[in-house]
Amino acid sequence: MITLGIESSCDETSIALLEDERIIRNKIFSQQEHSLFGGVVPEIASRAHLDKIDRLTISVLNEASIKIGDIDLISVTDSPGLAGALLVGISFALGIHTASGIPITGINHLEGHICSVFFEHPQLRYPFLALVVSGGHTAIYKIIATGQYECLGETVDDAAGEAFDKVGKLLGFAYPAGRAIEQTAASVENSSNPISFPIAQVSKIPGLNFSFSGLKTAVKYYTSSKDDAFILDNRPRICAAFQNAVIESLVNNLWKASEQTGISDVALVGGVACNGALRSALKNRFNNRVYFPIPSLCTDNAAMIALAGYYRNQNGLSRFPRLDPSSSL
């Protein structure tokens, strides 16, 4: 079965082709222009998708020597994301569907991230826990089966990736700042006087929720009380302290979720799943019961959307695309 995947929920335009569960092609165009503004500008993102999506699709089809008529299923991200960006992908997918009659299914972007772990780990079995961590989402899900997900906890304010970007801006890093903070933190030397930032405990809200706005504010107050020379000299220590606080919050809540549910297999997915320090911390806590996608499949990509569509199709759960920018899983 050949599945065409289409992803345009934020600032990556991606087209993929799968044969059953095997990736034939997976191309991603990342919009670099947003770094000038310190974050994604929705109108610019939408225009970039419009400019790239058809050419990217033609390139993928030509490289794979596959024609439109060879495709058995179209799988497109329809939630959540930027409304204009989603609309470009959905409209493009519906155009192909209408012209060719190829079956189509809408896919939740977070479901795609969860499915990405199966490319490298097809042996992973239900149920398992998924920690979804990206620039727009931070949540723990109990994955019961295809299409059956239970949210056990989520962020009540900033997502972890968003906190990385905002703290990165405070420290003078370009957007997106996650990799720069990780690399800078890795250069820190052992100190007898380490910096420490608070880890929020969201006890008044049911579930295993996260909060990162207080941590971001703590870094802001700390840096505003120091001069530029101090910040420059101590940037590795600040990055390490911030990153450690984020990681401790994520790992602790996932561990609690594992204890409460009795589920020992966990997956880390989403853009922040590329973070090596977070991966290491989860391996230390969960040993060989933690699973990751390869880094290239952690970021927004159409291969994961195609795989989620394939699984839905195989289980009779395909649904017509619906534009729903604010929908959660």
C-alpha positions in Angstrom: 0.0 0.0 0.0 1.4 3.4 -1.0 0.6 6.3 1.3 1.2 10.0 0.5 1.9 12.0 3.6 1.4 15.8 3.8 2.5 17.9 6.7 2.2 21.7 7.0 1.1 22.5 10.5 3.7 25.0 11.4 7.0 26.1 9.6 8.0 22.8 7.9 6.6 21.8 4.6 7.0 18.0 4.3 6.0 15.4 1.8 6.5 11.7 2.2 5.8 8.4 0.5 5.4 5.1 2.4 5.1 1.6 1.1 3.1 0.0 4.0 5.3 1.0 7.0 8.5 1.6 5.0 9.7 5.1 4.1 10.3 5.5 0.4 10.9 9.2 0.5 10.6 11.9 3.2 11.4 15.4 2.3 11.3 18.4 4.6 11.6 22.1 3.8 12.4 24.2 6.9 11.6 27.9 6.8 14.7 29.7 8.0 13.2 33.2 7.6 11.4 33.0 11.0 14.7 33.3 12.9 14.7 37.0 11.9 11.6 37.5 14.0 12.4 35.3 17.0 9.5 33.0 16.3 7.1 31.6 13.6 5.1 34.3 11.8 1.9 32.6 10.7 1.4 34.6 7.4 5.0 34.1 6.3 4.6 30.3 7.1 1.5 30.0 5.1 3.0 31.8 2.1 6.1 29.6 2.2 3.9 26.4 2.3 2.1 27.7 -0.8 5.3 28.3 -2.6 6.9 24.9 -1.8 4.2 22.2 -1.4 3.5 21.4 -5.1 7.2 21.5 -6.1 8.1 19.3 -3.1 5.4 16.8 -4.0 6.5 16.6 -7.6 10.1 16.1 -6.5 9.2 13.3 -4.1 7.1 11.5 -6.7 9.8 11.8 -9.4 12.6 10.6 -7.2 10.5 7.6 -6.2 9.3 6.9 -9.8 5.7 6.9 -8.5 2.7 8.4 -10.2 -0.4 9.9 -8.6 -2.3 6.9 -9.8 0.0 4.6 -7.8 -1.0 6.1 -4.5 -3.6 4.2 -2.4 -4.1 6.7 0.5 -3.5 10.4 1.2 -2.8 11.3 4.8 -2.7 15.0 5.8 -2.3 16.9 9.0 -5.5 18.7 9.9 -5.0 19.5 13.6 -3.5 21.1 15.6 -1.4 23.9 14.2 -1.5 27.4 12.6 -4.8 27.8 10.8 -3.4 29.2 7.6 -0.5 26.7 7.4 -2.9 23.7 8.0 -5.3 25.1 5.3 -2.5 25.0 2.7 -1.8 21.3 3.3 -5.5 20.3 3.6 -6.5 22.2 0.5 -3.6 20.6 -1.5 -4.5 17.1 -0.3 -8.2 17.7 -1.1 -7.3 18.9 -4.5 -5.5 15.6 -5.2 -8.3 13.6 -3.6 -11.0 15.4 -5.7 -9.1 15.1 -9.0 -8.0 11.5 -8.6 -10.5 9.9 -6.2 -7.7 8.6 -4.0 -9.0 7.9 -0.4 -8.0 10.5 2.1 -7.7 10.7 5.9 -7.0 13.6 8.3 -4.4 13.1 11.0 -3.8 14.8 14.3 -0.2 16.1 14.3 0.4 14.7 17.8 -0.8 11.2 16.7 1.8 11.5 14.0 4.6 12.2 16.5 3.5 9.2 18.6 3.5 6.9 15.5 7.0 8.1 14.5 8.5 5.8 17.2 7.3 2.7 15.3 9.7 3.3 12.4 12.7 2.3 14.5 10.9 0.2 17.1 8.2 -1.9 15.4 8.4 -4.3 18.4 6.9 -1.8 20.7 3.5 -3.0 21.8 0.4 -1.4 23.3 -0.2 -0.1 25.9 2.7 2.3 26.4 3.2 5.8 27.6 4.2 8.6 25.2 5.9 11.9 26.3 5.2 14.4 23.5 7.6 17.3 23.8 7.8 20.1 21.2 7.7 23.8 20.7 3.9 23.8 21.0 3.1 20.8 23.0 4.1 19.0 26.2 1.9 16.1 27.4 1.9 12.5 28.6 -0.4 10.1 26.8 -1.4 6.6 27.6 -1.4 4.9 24.2 -4.0 2.1 24.4 -4.3 1.3 20.6 -4.5 3.0 17.3 -6.8 5.9 17.8 -7.2 5.3 21.5 -5.3 7.9 23.6 -5.7 9.1 27.1 -4.1 12.4 28.2 -2.6 11.9 31.7 -1.0 15.3 32.0 -0.1 18.4 29.9 1.4 21.8 30.2 -0.8 24.5 31.8 1.1 27.3 30.2 4.3 27.2 28.0 5.4 24.0 26.3 8.9 22.9 27.0 10.2 23.7 23.6 8.6 27.2 23.8 10.4 27.7 27.1 13.7 26.7 25.4 13.1 29.3 22.7 12.1 32.1 25.1 15.1 31.5 27.4 17.3 31.3 24.4 16.2 34.7 23.4 17.1 36.0 26.9 20.5 34.6 26.5 21.1 35.9 23.0 20.6 32.8 20.9 18.9 32.8 17.6 15.5 31.1 17.1 15.0 28.2 17.4 17.3 28.0 20.5 16.9 24.4 21.7 20.0 23.0 20.1 22.1 26.0 21.0 21.1 25.7 24.7 21.9 22.0 24.7 25.3 22.4 23.1 26.2 25.3 25.4 25.0 23.4 28.5 27.2 20.5 27.5 30.3 22.7 27.7 29.7 23.6 31.4 32.4 22.5 33.8 31.8 21.1 37.3 31.2 23.9 39.7 31.1 24.0 43.5 28.5 26.8 43.2 26.0 25.6 40.6 23.0 27.7 39.5 19.6 26.3 40.5 16.2 27.1 39.1 12.8 26.0 40.4 10.7 23.0 39.2 7.0 23.8 39.2 4.7 21.5 41.1 1.2 21.8 39.6 -0.6 20.1 42.5 -3.9 22.0 42.3 -4.8 20.7 38.9 -5.7 16.9 38.5 -3.3 14.8 36.5 0.4 14.9 35.9 0.6 18.5 34.5 3.6 20.6 33.7 4.3 24.3 34.0 7.3 26.1 32.5 6.4 29.8 32.7 7.7 30.1 36.2 11.0 28.6 35.2 11.2 31.0 32.3 10.5 33.9 34.6 13.1 32.7 37.1 15.7 32.8 34.4 14.6 36.2 33.3 14.9 37.6 36.8 18.3 36.0 37.3 19.7 37.3 34.1 18.3 40.8 34.6 20.1 41.1 37.9 23.5 40.4 36.2 25.6 42.5 33.9 26.3 41.5 30.3 29.9 40.3 31.0 28.6 37.9 33.8 25.9 36.5 31.5 28.4 35.9 28.7 30.9 34.2 31.1 28.3 32.1 32.8 26.0 31.3 29.9 26.9 27.5 30.0 26.0 27.3 33.7 22.7 29.1 33.1 21.9 26.9 30.1 22.7 23.8 32.1 20.6 24.9 35.1 17.6 25.7 32.9 17.9 22.5 30.9 18.3 20.4 34.1 15.1 21.9 35.5 13.1 21.2 32.4 14.4 17.6 32.2 13.8 16.9 35.9 10.2 18.0 35.5 9.6 15.9 32.4 11.3 12.7 33.7 9.7 12.9 37.2 6.2 13.2 35.8 6.7 10.4 33.3 8.0 8.2 36.1 4.9 9.0 38.2 2.7 8.2 35.2 4.5 4.8 34.8 4.1 4.0 38.5 0.4 5.1 38.5 -0.6 3.1 35.4 1.8 0.2 35.8 3.0 0.7 32.3 6.8 0.4 32.0 7.3 1.0 28.2 7.6 4.7 27.4 8.3 6.7 24.2 9.8 10.1 23.8 8.6 11.9 20.7 8.4 15.5 19.3 11.1 18.1 18.4 12.6 18.2 21.9 13.1 14.4 21.7 16.3 15.3 19.9 17.8 16.6 23.1 20.6 14.3 24.1 20.5 15.2 27.8 16.8 14.4 28.0 17.4 11.1 26.2 20.2 10.2 28.6 18.1 11.1 31.7 15.2 8.9 30.5 17.6 6.0 29.7 19.0 6.2 33.2 15.5 6.2 34.8 13.8 3.7 32.5 16.7 1.6 31.3 15.9 -0.4 28.2 12.1 0.4 28.4 12.4 3.8 26.7 12.1 4.3 22.9 13.0 7.2 20.6 12.5 8.0 17.0 15.7 8.8 15.1 16.4 12.6 15.3 15.3 13.3 11.7 11.9 11.9 12.6 11.5 13.9 15.8 10.9 17.1 14.0 7.7 17.8 12.0 7.7 15.5 9.0 5.3 13.8 6.6 6.5 10.3 7.1 5.0 10.1 10.6 1.7 11.6 9.2 1.7 8.9 6.5 2.3 6.1 9.0 -0.5 7.3 11.3 -2.8 7.4 8.2 -1.7 3.9 7.2 -2.5 2.6 10.7 -5.9 4.3 10.8 -6.7 2.9 7.4 -5.7 -0.6 8.4 -8.0 -0.4 11.5 -11.0 1.1 9.7 -10.5 4.5 11.5 -9.9 6.8 8.5 -11.8 10.1 8.8 -12.3 13.0 6.4 -9.9 16.0 7.0 -11.3 18.8 9.1 -9.5 22.1 9.8 -9.2 22.2 13.6 -6.2 24.4 14.6 -6.7 24.2 18.4 -7.6 20.5 18.7 -5.6 18.3 21.1 -5.2 14.6 20.7 
